[in-house]
Amino acid sequence: MSETALQALQLANHYLSIDQPQRALETLARADEGLLDSALYWELRSRALRSLERHAEAGQAAARGLAVDGEDVDLLRLRADSLAELGQLPEAERAILRALALQPEHVELLCSYALIVA
């Protein structure tokens, strides 16, 4: 990964940490095309879209990231949470159970699972 691409990911993460998801998306949009093969790129994009309550797009971004790394628990959680927001509870439960199979004691995953089944 190029230095410029790494800087774009770091800057986007910074914008998310200070609750500026639109700026994070703008940063990612200007990033190197090579980032499309990065699970982190898709995670940051999904997080930003979820912050903007664009749940369908967030779920799609998480799915694109899972095509890169199907065992990324953060992407699985983002996918599950987005699907739950869209009312697609069976699909959300499948995604979160996949994540829990990988990390059964992960607190955020357990919380997401509880919200989905509640």
Buried (B, 14 or more C-beta within 10 A) or exposed (E): BEEEBBEBBEBBBEBBEEEBBEBBBBBBEEBBEEBEEBBBBBBBBBBBBBBBEBBEBBBBBBBBBBEBBEEBBBBBBBBBBBBBBBEBEEBBBBBBBBBBEEBEEBEEBBEBBEEBEE
